Amino acid sequence: MYNRKKPLEDIPEENTMIWSCEKEGCKSWMRDNFAFEHVPTCHICQTPMVKSMKMLPALNNSNGDLKLLKKGVQI
Ligand SMILES: [Zn+2]
């Protein structure tokens, strides 16, 4: 019998703006979306964070967006 195992959907990654902790050994970072307008500080070591880029799965593929897309199409 053929096992129909669906592979996990590939989530496209995009270069995302993040804030990351400068302190050596501290791996803390956060998406820019969740940051405030001023420079955030690391919640672990209180070091001011620096902007950088990171490849992250795109957040735009949620079901909510799909619903929005369908809303625009008259059936
Ligand atoms: Zn830190």
N, CA, C, O and the ligand as a Tripos MOL2 file, in Angstrom:
@<TRIPOS>MOLECULE
protein
  301   299    76     0     0
PROTEIN
NO_CHARGES

@<TRIPOS>ATOM
      1 N           0.8320   -1.2110    0.0000 N.3       1 MET1
      2 CA          0.0000    0.0000    0.0000 C.3       1 MET1
      3 C           0.8620    1.2550    0.0000 C.2       1 MET1
      4 O           1.9140    1.3260    0.6350 O.2       1 MET1
      5 N           0.3900    2.1920   -0.7070 N.am      2 TYR2
      6 CA          1.1070    3.4630   -0.8230 C.3       2 TYR2
      7 C           0.7430    4.3640    0.3500 C.2       2 TYR2
      8 O          -0.4280    4.6880    0.5500 O.2       2 TYR2
      9 N           1.7160    4.7550    1.1010 N.am      3 ASN3
     10 CA          1.4690    5.6010    2.2670 C.3       3 ASN3
     11 C           1.4030    7.0680    1.8510 C.2       3 ASN3
     12 O           2.4080    7.6730    1.4750 O.2       3 ASN3
     13 N           0.1910    7.6250    1.9300 N.am      4 ARG4
     14 CA          0.0520    9.0280    1.5090 C.3       4 ARG4
     15 C           0.3940    9.9730    2.6400 C.2       4 ARG4
     16 O          -0.4810   10.4870    3.3380 O.2       4 ARG4
     17 N           1.6620   10.1850    2.8000 N.am      5 LYS5
     18 CA          2.0910   11.0940    3.8590 C.3       5 LYS5
     19 C           2.3710   12.4560    3.2440 C.2       5 LYS5
     20 O           3.2700   12.6200    2.4200 O.2       5 LYS5
     21 N           1.5860   13.4070    3.6630 N.am      6 LYS6
     22 CA          1.7740   14.7580    3.1200 C.3       6 LYS6
     23 C           3.0460   15.3820    3.6880 C.2       6 LYS6
     24 O           3.2320   15.4460    4.9030 O.2       6 LYS6
     25 N           3.8960   15.8290    2.8130 N.am      7 PRO7
     26 CA          5.0760   16.5350    3.3320 C.3       7 PRO7
     27 C           4.6610   17.8790    3.9110 C.2       7 PRO7
     28 O           3.6870   18.4900    3.4720 O.2       7 PRO7
     29 N           5.4150   18.3230    4.8980 N.am      8 LEU8
     30 CA          5.1210   19.6260    5.4800 C.3       8 LEU8
     31 C           5.2450   20.7030    4.4080 C.2       8 LEU8
     32 O           6.1890   20.7160    3.6190 O.2       8 LEU8
     33 N           4.2950   21.5780    4.4030 N.am      9 GLU9
     34 CA          4.3060   22.6390    3.4160 C.3       9 GLU9
     35 C           5.5460   23.5020    3.5910 C.2       9 GLU9
     36 O           5.8820   23.9170    4.7000 O.2       9 GLU9
     37 N           6.2030   23.7590    2.4990 N.am     10 ASP10
     38 CA          7.3910   24.5910    2.5540 C.3      10 ASP10
     39 C           7.0080   26.0380    2.8130 C.2      10 ASP10
     40 O           6.2940   26.6630    2.0280 O.2      10 ASP10
     41 N           7.4900   26.5470    3.9120 N.am     11 ILE11
     42 CA          7.2350   27.9550    4.2000 C.3      11 ILE11
     43 C           8.3800   28.7780    3.6180 C.2      11 ILE11
     44 O           9.5370   28.5830    3.9900 O.2      11 ILE11
     45 N           8.0650   29.6870    2.7170 N.am     12 PRO12
     46 CA          9.1310   30.4920    2.1310 C.3      12 PRO12
     47 C           9.7680   31.3830    3.1820 C.2      12 PRO12
     48 O           9.0810   31.9680    4.0190 O.2      12 PRO12
     49 N          11.0720   31.4770    3.1300 N.am     13 GLU13
     50 CA         11.7580   32.3330    4.0880 C.3      13 GLU13
     51 C          12.0700   33.6650    3.4430 C.2      13 GLU13
     52 O          12.3380   33.7510    2.2450 O.2      13 GLU13
     53 N          12.0290   34.6800    4.2460 N.am     14 GLU14
     54 CA         12.3600   35.9970    3.7270 C.3      14 GLU14
     55 C          13.3010   36.6960    4.6950 C.2      14 GLU14
     56 O          13.2850   36.4410    5.8990 O.2      14 GLU14
     57 N          14.1100   37.5710    4.1470 N.am     15 ASN15
     58 CA         15.0260   38.3450    4.9610 C.3      15 ASN15
     59 C          14.2120   39.3150    5.8150 C.2      15 ASN15
     60 O          13.5980   40.2510    5.3040 O.2      15 ASN15
     61 N          14.2200   39.0740    7.1110 N.am     16 THR16
     62 CA         13.3600   39.8380    7.9960 C.3      16 THR16
     63 C          14.1880   40.7340    8.9050 C.2      16 THR16
     64 O          15.2430   40.3330    9.3960 O.2      16 THR16
     65 N          13.7060   41.9390    9.1220 N.am     17 MET17
     66 CA         14.3610   42.8500   10.0390 C.3      17 MET17
     67 C          14.1440   42.3910   11.4710 C.2      17 MET17
     68 O          13.0110   42.1900   11.9090 O.2      17 MET17
     69 N          15.2330   42.2310   12.1840 N.am     18 ILE18
     70 CA         15.1110   41.8170   13.5830 C.3      18 ILE18
     71 C          15.9790   42.7090   14.4630 C.2      18 ILE18
     72 O          16.8350   43.4490   13.9780 O.2      18 ILE18
     73 N          15.7440   42.6210   15.7320 N.am     19 TRP19
     74 CA         16.6300   43.2050   16.7290 C.3      19 TRP19
     75 C          17.3600   42.0560   17.3930 C.2      19 TRP19
     76 O          16.7470   41.0660   17.7920 O.2      19 TRP19
     77 N          18.6790   42.1920   17.5110 N.am     20 SER20
     78 CA         19.4000   41.1220   18.1740 C.3      20 SER20
     79 C          20.3050   41.6870   19.2480 C.2      20 SER20
     80 O          20.7660   42.8260   19.1660 O.2      20 SER20
     81 N          20.5490   40.8690   20.2530 N.am     21 CYS21
     82 CA         21.3700   41.2880   21.3820 C.3      21 CYS21
     83 C          22.8360   41.2330   20.9780 C.2      21 CYS21
     84 O          23.2980   40.2690   20.3670 O.2      21 CYS21
     85 N          23.5540   42.2920   21.3370 N.am     22 GLU22
     86 CA         24.9610   42.4030   20.9570 C.3      22 GLU22
     87 C          25.8650   41.6050   21.8770 C.2      22 GLU22
     88 O          26.9740   41.2320   21.4960 O.2      22 GLU22
     89 N          25.4060   41.3510   23.0510 N.am     23 LYS23
     90 CA         26.2750   40.7440   24.0590 C.3      23 LYS23
     91 C          26.7230   39.3590   23.6130 C.2      23 LYS23
     92 O          25.9270   38.5520   23.1330 O.2      23 LYS23
     93 N          28.0110   39.1050   23.7820 N.am     24 GLU24
     94 CA         28.5670   37.8260   23.3750 C.3      24 GLU24
     95 C          27.9480   36.7070   24.2030 C.2      24 GLU24
     96 O          27.8640   36.7900   25.4280 O.2      24 GLU24
     97 N          27.5230   35.6740   23.5160 N.am     25 GLY25
     98 CA         26.9640   34.5300   24.2170 C.3      25 GLY25
     99 C          25.4640   34.6310   24.3970 C.2      25 GLY25
    100 O          24.8040   33.6330   24.6870 O.2      25 GLY25
    101 N          24.9190   35.8250   24.2290 N.am     26 CYS26
    102 CA         23.4680   35.9860   24.3640 C.3      26 CYS26
    103 C          22.8390   35.8710   22.9880 C.2      26 CYS26
    104 O          23.1780   36.6290   22.0790 O.2      26 CYS26
    105 N          21.9290   34.9290   22.8360 N.am     27 LYS27
    106 CA         21.3510   34.6530   21.5160 C.3      27 LYS27
    107 C          19.9820   35.2910   21.3700 C.2      27 LYS27
    108 O          19.2250   34.9580   20.4580 O.2      27 LYS27
    109 N          19.6710   36.2000   22.2650 N.am     28 SER28
    110 CA         18.3360   36.7790   22.2580 C.3      28 SER28
    111 C          18.1090   37.6690   21.0380 C.2      28 SER28
    112 O          18.9830   38.4450   20.6530 O.2      28 SER28
    113 N          16.9340   37.5490   20.4390 N.am     29 TRP29
    114 CA         16.5640   38.4250   19.3280 C.3      29 TRP29
    115 C          15.0540   38.4700   19.2270 C.2      29 TRP29
    116 O          14.3570   37.6200   19.7800 O.2      29 TRP29
    117 N          14.5530   39.4740   18.5120 N.am     30 MET30
    118 CA         13.1120   39.5420   18.2980 C.3      30 MET30
    119 C          12.8160   40.1510   16.9340 C.2      30 MET30
    120 O          13.6090   40.9150   16.3850 O.2      30 MET30
    121 N          11.6760   39.7980   16.4170 N.am     31 ARG31
    122 CA         11.2630   40.3810   15.1460 C.3      31 ARG31
    123 C          11.0080   41.8640   15.3220 C.2      31 ARG31
    124 O          10.5720   42.3110   16.3830 O.2      31 ARG31
    125 N          11.2800   42.6130   14.2840 N.am     32 ASP32
    126 CA         11.0620   44.0550   14.3500 C.3      32 ASP32
    127 C           9.5780   44.3620   14.5440 C.2      32 ASP32
    128 O           9.2250   45.3750   15.1470 O.2      32 ASP32
    129 N           8.7190   43.4960   14.0370 N.am     33 ASN33
    130 CA          7.2690   43.6990   14.1660 C.3      33 ASN33
    131 C           6.8560   43.8600   15.6180 C.2      33 ASN33
    132 O           5.9310   44.6030   15.9460 O.2      33 ASN33
    133 N           7.5760   43.1340   16.4880 N.am     34 PHE34
    134 CA          7.1790   43.1100   17.8830 C.3      34 PHE34
    135 C           7.9310   44.1370   18.7050 C.2      34 PHE34
    136 O           7.7220   44.2420   19.9140 O.2      34 PHE34
    137 N           8.7960   44.8880   18.0670 N.am     35 ALA35
    138 CA          9.6130   45.8420   18.8080 C.3      35 ALA35
    139 C           8.9140   47.1830   18.8910 C.2      35 ALA35
    140 O           7.9750   47.4680   18.1480 O.2      35 ALA35
    141 N           9.3890   47.9870   19.7990 N.am     36 PHE36
    142 CA          8.8600   49.3350   19.9300 C.3      36 PHE36
    143 C           9.6110   50.2640   18.9890 C.2      36 PHE36
    144 O          10.5630   49.8560   18.3230 O.2      36 PHE36
    145 N           9.1810   51.4960   18.9430 N.am     37 GLU37
    146 CA          9.8350   52.4090   18.0140 C.3      37 GLU37
    147 C          11.2100   52.8360   18.5040 C.2      37 GLU37
    148 O          12.0720   53.1990   17.7030 O.2      37 GLU37
    149 N          11.4150   52.7950   19.7950 N.am     38 HIS38
    150 CA         12.7540   53.0900   20.3020 C.3      38 HIS38
    151 C          13.5680   51.7940   20.3440 C.2      38 HIS38
    152 O          13.0330   50.7020   20.1540 O.2      38 HIS38
    153 N          14.8620   51.9360   20.5940 N.am     39 VAL39
    154 CA         15.7220   50.7530   20.6270 C.3      39 VAL39
    155 C          15.3530   49.8910   21.8250 C.2      39 VAL39
    156 O          15.4160   50.3510   22.9650 O.2      39 VAL39
    157 N          14.9740   48.6670   21.5810 N.am     40 PRO40
    158 CA         14.6070   47.7880   22.6930 C.3      40 PRO40
    159 C          15.8490   47.2480   23.3990 C.2      40 PRO40
    160 O          16.9320   47.1890   22.8160 O.2      40 PRO40
    161 N          15.6810   46.8660   24.6270 N.am     41 THR41
    162 CA         16.7850   46.2370   25.3510 C.3      41 THR41
    163 C          16.4920   44.7610   25.5310 C.2      41 THR41
    164 O          15.3410   44.3370   25.6380 O.2      41 THR41
    165 N          17.5660   43.9990   25.5590 N.am     42 CYS42
    166 CA         17.4320   42.5520   25.7320 C.3      42 CYS42
    167 C          16.7530   42.2630   27.0660 C.2      42 CYS42
    168 O          17.1400   42.8040   28.1020 O.2      42 CYS42
    169 N          15.7480   41.4110   27.0280 N.am     43 HIS43
    170 CA         15.0420   41.1220   28.2700 C.3      43 HIS43
    171 C          15.8240   40.1610   29.1500 C.2      43 HIS43
    172 O          15.4290   39.8830   30.2820 O.2      43 HIS43
    173 N          16.9350   39.6550   28.6240 N.am     44 ILE44
    174 CA         17.7410   38.7310   29.4220 C.3      44 ILE44
    175 C          18.8770   39.4710   30.1250 C.2      44 ILE44
    176 O          19.1080   39.3010   31.3220 O.2      44 ILE44
    177 N          19.5880   40.3090   29.3370 N.am     45 CYS45
    178 CA         20.7720   40.9540   29.9220 C.3      45 CYS45
    179 C          20.6970   42.4790   29.8790 C.2      45 CYS45
    180 O          21.6520   43.1500   30.2700 O.2      45 CYS45
    181 N          19.5920   43.0300   29.4170 N.am     46 GLN46
    182 CA         19.3550   44.4800   29.4170 C.3      46 GLN46
    183 C          20.2890   45.2600   28.4990 C.2      46 GLN46
    184 O          20.3750   46.4830   28.6060 O.2      46 GLN46
    185 N          20.9900   44.5710   27.5950 N.am     47 THR47
    186 CA         21.8490   45.2520   26.6460 C.3      47 THR47
    187 C          20.9920   45.8520   25.5300 C.2      47 THR47
    188 O          20.0750   45.1960   25.0350 O.2      47 THR47
    189 N          21.2860   47.1050   25.1260 N.am     48 PRO48
    190 CA         20.5600   47.6570   23.9860 C.3      48 PRO48
    191 C          20.7400   46.7780   22.7580 C.2      48 PRO48
    192 O          21.8490   46.3280   22.4720 O.2      48 PRO48
    193 N          19.6670   46.5330   22.0410 N.am     49 MET49
    194 CA         19.7410   45.6090   20.9110 C.3      49 MET49
    195 C          20.0720   46.3520   19.6250 C.2      49 MET49
    196 O          19.8570   47.5590   19.5170 O.2      49 MET49
    197 N          20.5920   45.6240   18.6620 N.am     50 VAL50
    198 CA         20.9450   46.2340   17.3830 C.3      50 VAL50
    199 C          20.1080   45.6180   16.2740 C.2      50 VAL50
    200 O          19.7440   44.4440   16.3290 O.2      50 VAL50
    201 N          19.8110   46.4280   15.2700 N.am     51 LYS51
    202 CA         19.0430   45.9430   14.1330 C.3      51 LYS51
    203 C          19.9110   45.0510   13.2690 C.2      51 LYS51
    204 O          21.0820   45.3460   13.0340 O.2      51 LYS51
    205 N          19.3370   43.9720   12.8030 N.am     52 SER52
    206 CA         20.0380   43.1340   11.8350 C.3      52 SER52
    207 C          19.0060   42.3630   11.0310 C.2      52 SER52
    208 O          17.8040   42.4840   11.2640 O.2      52 SER52
    209 N          19.4810   41.5790   10.0950 N.am     53 MET53
    210 CA         18.5780   40.8240    9.2430 C.3      53 MET53
    211 C          18.7400   39.3430    9.5140 C.2      53 MET53
    212 O          19.8240   38.8770    9.8640 O.2      53 MET53
    213 N          17.6510   38.6090    9.3500 N.am     54 LYS54
    214 CA         17.6700   37.1730    9.5830 C.3      54 LYS54
    215 C          16.6820   36.5200    8.6290 C.2      54 LYS54
    216 O          15.6120   37.0680    8.3640 O.2      54 LYS54
    217 N          17.0360   35.3650    8.1190 N.am     55 MET55
    218 CA         16.1130   34.6350    7.2640 C.3      55 MET55
    219 C          15.0950   33.9120    8.1420 C.2      55 MET55
    220 O          15.4380   33.0290    8.9290 O.2      55 MET55
    221 N          13.8280   34.3130    7.9850 N.am     56 LEU56
    222 CA         12.7760   33.7170    8.8070 C.3      56 LEU56
    223 C          11.6150   33.3110    7.9170 C.2      56 LEU56
    224 O          11.4040   33.9000    6.8570 O.2      56 LEU56
    225 N          10.8560   32.2970    8.3490 N.am     57 PRO57
    226 CA          9.6660   31.9360    7.5850 C.3      57 PRO57
    227 C           8.7240   33.1290    7.5000 C.2      57 PRO57
    228 O           8.4750   33.8010    8.5010 O.2      57 PRO57
    229 N           8.2080   33.3890    6.3250 N.am     58 ALA58
    230 CA          7.3090   34.5180    6.1450 C.3      58 ALA58
    231 C           6.0700   34.3310    6.9990 C.2      58 ALA58
    232 O           5.5470   33.2250    7.1350 O.2      58 ALA58
    233 N           5.6120   35.4310    7.5700 N.am     59 LEU59
    234 CA          4.4610   35.3520    8.4720 C.3      59 LEU59
    235 C           3.1520   35.5080    7.7350 C.2      59 LEU59
    236 O           2.0870   35.3750    8.3380 O.2      59 LEU59
    237 N           3.2030   35.7870    6.4460 N.am     60 ASN60
    238 CA          1.9940   36.1920    5.7280 C.3      60 ASN60
    239 C           1.1570   35.0230    5.2300 C.2      60 ASN60
    240 O           0.1470   35.2280    4.5560 O.2      60 ASN60
    241 N           1.5640   33.8010    5.5550 N.am     61 ASN61
    242 CA          0.8470   32.6540    5.0040 C.3      61 ASN61
    243 C          -0.1880   32.0830    5.9620 C.2      61 ASN61
    244 O          -0.4970   30.8920    5.9170 O.2      61 ASN61
    245 N          -0.7180   32.9310    6.8190 N.am     62 SER62
    246 CA         -1.6850   32.4400    7.7900 C.3      62 SER62
    247 C          -3.0420   32.2020    7.1290 C.2      62 SER62
    248 O          -3.3030   32.6740    6.0230 O.2      62 SER62
    249 N          -3.8860   31.4680    7.8220 N.am     63 ASN63
    250 CA         -5.2230   31.2050    7.2880 C.3      63 ASN63
    251 C          -6.0300   32.4920    7.1730 C.2      63 ASN63
    252 O          -6.8760   32.6350    6.2900 O.2      63 ASN63
    253 N          -5.7580   33.4130    8.0690 N.am     64 GLY64
    254 CA         -6.4680   34.6850    8.0410 C.3      64 GLY64
    255 C          -6.2670   35.3850    6.7120 C.2      64 GLY64
    256 O          -7.1990   35.9540    6.1430 O.2      64 GLY64
    257 N          -5.0360   35.3360    6.2280 N.am     65 ASP65
    258 CA         -4.7540   35.9780    4.9490 C.3      65 ASP65
    259 C          -5.4790   35.2710    3.8160 C.2      65 ASP65
    260 O          -5.9630   35.9060    2.8800 O.2      65 ASP65
    261 N          -5.5470   33.9520    3.9110 N.am     66 LEU66
    262 CA         -6.2460   33.2000    2.8750 C.3      66 LEU66
    263 C          -7.7100   33.6000    2.8290 C.2      66 LEU66
    264 O          -8.2960   33.7520    1.7570 O.2      66 LEU66
    265 N          -8.2910   33.7670    4.0130 N.am     67 LYS67
    266 CA         -9.6950   34.1640    4.0790 C.3      67 LYS67
    267 C          -9.8750   35.5260    3.4310 C.2      67 LYS67
    268 O         -10.8230   35.7540    2.6800 O.2      67 LYS67
    269 N          -8.9430   36.4320    3.7370 N.am     68 LEU68
    270 CA         -9.0090   37.7700    3.1580 C.3      68 LEU68
    271 C          -8.9530   37.6780    1.6380 C.2      68 LEU68
    272 O          -9.6650   38.3840    0.9240 O.2      68 LEU68
    273 N          -8.0860   36.7900    1.1680 N.am     69 LEU69
    274 CA         -7.9330   36.6350   -0.2770 C.3      69 LEU69
    275 C          -9.2450   36.1710   -0.8990 C.2      69 LEU69
    276 O          -9.6730   36.6780   -1.9350 O.2      69 LEU69
    277 N          -9.8730   35.1960   -0.2430 N.am     70 LYS70
    278 CA        -11.1080   34.6330   -0.7790 C.3      70 LYS70
    279 C         -12.2370   35.6660   -0.7490 C.2      70 LYS70
    280 O         -13.1170   35.6790   -1.6100 O.2      70 LYS70
    281 N         -12.1850   36.5260    0.2630 N.am     71 LYS71
    282 CA        -13.2110   37.5440    0.3980 C.3      71 LYS71
    283 C         -13.2630   38.4380   -0.8430 C.2      71 LYS71
    284 O         -14.3180   38.9330   -1.2380 O.2      71 LYS71
    285 N         -12.0920   38.6250   -1.4360 N.am     72 GLY72
    286 CA        -12.0390   39.5240   -2.5710 C.3      72 GLY72
    287 C         -12.5980   38.9030   -3.8380 C.2      72 GLY72
    288 O         -12.7920   39.5900   -4.8400 O.2      72 GLY72
    289 N         -12.8600   37.5900   -3.7940 N.am     73 VAL73
    290 CA        -13.3430   36.9200   -5.0080 C.3      73 VAL73
    291 C         -14.8270   36.6260   -4.8710 C.2      73 VAL73
    292 O         -15.2370   35.9110   -3.9570 O.2      73 VAL73
    293 N         -15.6090   37.1550   -5.7440 N.am     74 GLN74
    294 CA        -17.0530   36.9020   -5.7220 C.3      74 GLN74
    295 C         -17.3330   35.5270   -6.3210 C.2      74 GLN74
    296 O         -16.8960   35.2220   -7.4300 O.2      74 GLN74
    297 N         -18.0610   34.7040   -5.5780 N.am     75 ILE75
    298 CA        -18.3960   33.3850   -6.1070 C.3      75 ILE75
    299 C         -19.8270   33.3730   -6.6220 C.2      75 ILE75
    300 O         -20.2990   32.3460   -7.1100 O.2      75 ILE75
    301 ZN         21.0530   39.7370   25.7810 Zn       76 ZN76
@<TRIPOS>BOND
     1     1     2 1
     2     2     3 1
     3     3     4 2
     4     3     5 am
     5     5     6 1
     6     6     7 1
     7     7     8 2
     8     7     9 am
     9     9    10 1
    10    10    11 1
    11    11    12 2
    12    11    13 am
    13    13    14 1
    14    14    15 1
    15    15    16 2
    16    15    17 am
    17    17    18 1
    18    18    19 1
    19    19    20 2
    20    19    21 am
    21    21    22 1
    22    22    23 1
    23    23    24 2
    24    23    25 am
    25    25    26 1
    26    26    27 1
    27    27    28 2
    28    27    29 am
    29    29    30 1
    30    30    31 1
    31    31    32 2
    32    31    33 am
    33    33    34 1
    34    34    35 1
    35    35    36 2
    36    35    37 am
    37    37    38 1
    38    38    39 1
    39    39    40 2
    40    39    41 am
    41    41    42 1
    42    42    43 1
    43    43    44 2
    44    43    45 am
    45    45    46 1
    46    46    47 1
    47    47    48 2
    48    47    49 am
    49    49    50 1
    50    50    51 1
    51    51    52 2
    52    51    53 am
    53    53    54 1
    54    54    55 1
    55    55    56 2
    56    55    57 am
    57    57    58 1
    58    58    59 1
    59    59    60 2
    60    59    61 am
    61    61    62 1
    62    62    63 1
    63    63    64 2
    64    63    65 am
    65    65    66 1
    66    66    67 1
    67    67    68 2
    68    67    69 am
    69    69    70 1
    70    70    71 1
    71    71    72 2
    72    71    73 am
    73    73    74 1
    74    74    75 1
    75    75    76 2
    76    75    77 am
    77    77    78 1
    78    78    79 1
    79    79    80 2
    80    79    81 am
    81    81    82 1
    82    82    83 1
    83    83    84 2
    84    83    85 am
    85    85    86 1
    86    86    87 1
    87    87    88 2
    88    87    89 am
    89    89    90 1
    90    90    91 1
    91    91    92 2
    92    91    93 am
    93    93    94 1
    94    94    95 1
    95    95    96 2
    96    95    97 am
    97    97    98 1
    98    98    99 1
    99    99   100 2
   100    99   101 am
   101   101   102 1
   102   102   103 1
   103   103   104 2
   104   103   105 am
   105   105   106 1
   106   106   107 1
   107   107   108 2
   108   107   109 am
   109   109   110 1
   110   110   111 1
   111   111   112 2
   112   111   113 am
   113   113   114 1
   114   114   115 1
   115   115   116 2
   116   115   117 am
   117   117   118 1
   118   118   119 1
   119   119   120 2
   120   119   121 am
   121   121   122 1
   122   122   123 1
   123   123   124 2
   124   123   125 am
   125   125   126 1
   126   126   127 1
   127   127   128 2
   128   127   129 am
   129   129   130 1
   130   130   131 1
   131   131   132 2
   132   131   133 am
   133   133   134 1
   134   134   135 1
   135   135   136 2
   136   135   137 am
   137   137   138 1
   138   138   139 1
   139   139   140 2
   140   139   141 am
   141   141   142 1
   142   142   143 1
   143   143   144 2
   144   143   145 am
   145   145   146 1
   146   146   147 1
   147   147   148 2
   148   147   149 am
   149   149   150 1
   150   150   151 1
   151   151   152 2
   152   151   153 am
   153   153   154 1
   154   154   155 1
   155   155   156 2
   156   155   157 am
   157   157   158 1
   158   158   159 1
   159   159   160 2
   160   159   161 am
   161   161   162 1
   162   162   163 1
   163   163   164 2
   164   163   165 am
   165   165   166 1
   166   166   167 1
   167   167   168 2
   168   167   169 am
   169   169   170 1
   170   170   171 1
   171   171   172 2
   172   171   173 am
   173   173   174 1
   174   174   175 1
   175   175   176 2
   176   175   177 am
   177   177   178 1
   178   178   179 1
   179   179   180 2
   180   179   181 am
   181   181   182 1
   182   182   183 1
   183   183   184 2
   184   183   185 am
   185   185   186 1
   186   186   187 1
   187   187   188 2
   188   187   189 am
   189   189   190 1
   190   190   191 1
   191   191   192 2
   192   191   193 am
   193   193   194 1
   194   194   195 1
   195   195   196 2
   196   195   197 am
   197   197   198 1
   198   198   199 1
   199   199   200 2
   200   199   201 am
   201   201   202 1
   202   202   203 1
   203   203   204 2
   204   203   205 am
   205   205   206 1
   206   206   207 1
   207   207   208 2
   208   207   209 am
   209   209   210 1
   210   210   211 1
   211   211   212 2
   212   211   213 am
   213   213   214 1
   214   214   215 1
   215   215   216 2
   216   215   217 am
   217   217   218 1
   218   218   219 1
   219   219   220 2
   220   219   221 am
   221   221   222 1
   222   222   223 1
   223   223   224 2
   224   223   225 am
   225   225   226 1
   226   226   227 1
   227   227   228 2
   228   227   229 am
   229   229   230 1
   230   230   231 1
   231   231   232 2
   232   231   233 am
   233   233   234 1
   234   234   235 1
   235   235   236 2
   236   235   237 am
   237   237   238 1
   238   238   239 1
   239   239   240 2
   240   239   241 am
   241   241   242 1
   242   242   243 1
   243   243   244 2
   244   243   245 am
   245   245   246 1
   246   246   247 1
   247   247   248 2
   248   247   249 am
   249   249   250 1
   250   250   251 1
   251   251   252 2
   252   251   253 am
   253   253   254 1
   254   254   255 1
   255   255   256 2
   256   255   257 am
   257   257   258 1
   258   258   259 1
   259   259   260 2
   260   259   261 am
   261   261   262 1
   262   262   263 1
   263   263   264 2
   264   263   265 am
   265   265   266 1
   266   266   267 1
   267   267   268 2
   268   267   269 am
   269   269   270 1
   270   270   271 1
   271   271   272 2
   272   271   273 am
   273   273   274 1
   274   274   275 1
   275   275   276 2
   276   275   277 am
   277   277   278 1
   278   278   279 1
   279   279   280 2
   280   279   281 am
   281   281   282 1
   282   282   283 1
   283   283   284 2
   284   283   285 am
   285   285   286 1
   286   286   287 1
   287   287   288 2
   288   287   289 am
   289   289   290 1
   290   290   291 1
   291   291   292 2
   292   291   293 am
   293   293   294 1
   294   294   295 1
   295   295   296 2
   296   295   297 am
   297   297   298 1
   298   298   299 1
   299   299   300 2
@<TRIPOS>SUBSTRUCTURE
     1 MET1         2 RESIDUE 1 A MET
     2 TYR2         6 RESIDUE 1 A TYR
     3 ASN3        10 RESIDUE 1 A ASN
     4 ARG4        14 RESIDUE 1 A ARG
     5 LYS5        18 RESIDUE 1 A LYS
     6 LYS6        22 RESIDUE 1 A LYS
     7 PRO7        26 RESIDUE 1 A PRO
     8 LEU8        30 RESIDUE 1 A LEU
     9 GLU9        34 RESIDUE 1 A GLU
    10 ASP10       38 RESIDUE 1 A ASP
    11 ILE11       42 RESIDUE 1 A ILE
    12 PRO12       46 RESIDUE 1 A PRO
    13 GLU13       50 RESIDUE 1 A GLU
    14 GLU14       54 RESIDUE 1 A GLU
    15 ASN15       58 RESIDUE 1 A ASN
    16 THR16       62 RESIDUE 1 A THR
    17 MET17       66 RESIDUE 1 A MET
    18 ILE18       70 RESIDUE 1 A ILE
    19 TRP19       74 RESIDUE 1 A TRP
    20 SER20       78 RESIDUE 1 A SER
    21 CYS21       82 RESIDUE 1 A CYS
    22 GLU22       86 RESIDUE 1 A GLU
    23 LYS23       90 RESIDUE 1 A LYS
    24 GLU24       94 RESIDUE 1 A GLU
    25 GLY25       98 RESIDUE 1 A GLY
    26 CYS26      102 RESIDUE 1 A CYS
    27 LYS27      106 RESIDUE 1 A LYS
    28 SER28      110 RESIDUE 1 A SER
    29 TRP29      114 RESIDUE 1 A TRP
    30 MET30      118 RESIDUE 1 A MET
    31 ARG31      122 RESIDUE 1 A ARG
    32 ASP32      126 RESIDUE 1 A ASP
    33 ASN33      130 RESIDUE 1 A ASN
    34 PHE34      134 RESIDUE 1 A PHE
    35 ALA35      138 RESIDUE 1 A ALA
    36 PHE36      142 RESIDUE 1 A PHE
    37 GLU37      146 RESIDUE 1 A GLU
    38 HIS38      150 RESIDUE 1 A HIS
    39 VAL39      154 RESIDUE 1 A VAL
    40 PRO40      158 RESIDUE 1 A PRO
    41 THR41      162 RESIDUE 1 A THR
    42 CYS42      166 RESIDUE 1 A CYS
    43 HIS43      170 RESIDUE 1 A HIS
    44 ILE44      174 RESIDUE 1 A ILE
    45 CYS45      178 RESIDUE 1 A CYS
    46 GLN46      182 RESIDUE 1 A GLN
    47 THR47      186 RESIDUE 1 A THR
    48 PRO48      190 RESIDUE 1 A PRO
    49 MET49      194 RESIDUE 1 A MET
    50 VAL50      198 RESIDUE 1 A VAL
    51 LYS51      202 RESIDUE 1 A LYS
    52 SER52      206 RESIDUE 1 A SER
    53 MET53      210 RESIDUE 1 A MET
    54 LYS54      214 RESIDUE 1 A LYS
    55 MET55      218 RESIDUE 1 A MET
    56 LEU56      222 RESIDUE 1 A LEU
    57 PRO57      226 RESIDUE 1 A PRO
    58 ALA58      230 RESIDUE 1 A ALA
    59 LEU59      234 RESIDUE 1 A LEU
    60 ASN60      238 RESIDUE 1 A ASN
    61 ASN61      242 RESIDUE 1 A ASN
    62 SER62      246 RESIDUE 1 A SER
    63 ASN63      250 RESIDUE 1 A ASN
    64 GLY64      254 RESIDUE 1 A GLY
    65 ASP65      258 RESIDUE 1 A ASP
    66 LEU66      262 RESIDUE 1 A LEU
    67 LYS67      266 RESIDUE 1 A LYS
    68 LEU68      270 RESIDUE 1 A LEU
    69 LEU69      274 RESIDUE 1 A LEU
    70 LYS70      278 RESIDUE 1 A LYS
    71 LYS71      282 RESIDUE 1 A LYS
    72 GLY72      286 RESIDUE 1 A GLY
    73 VAL73      290 RESIDUE 1 A VAL
    74 GLN74      294 RESIDUE 1 A GLN
    75 ILE75      298 RESIDUE 1 A ILE
    76 ZN76       301 GROUP 0 **** ****
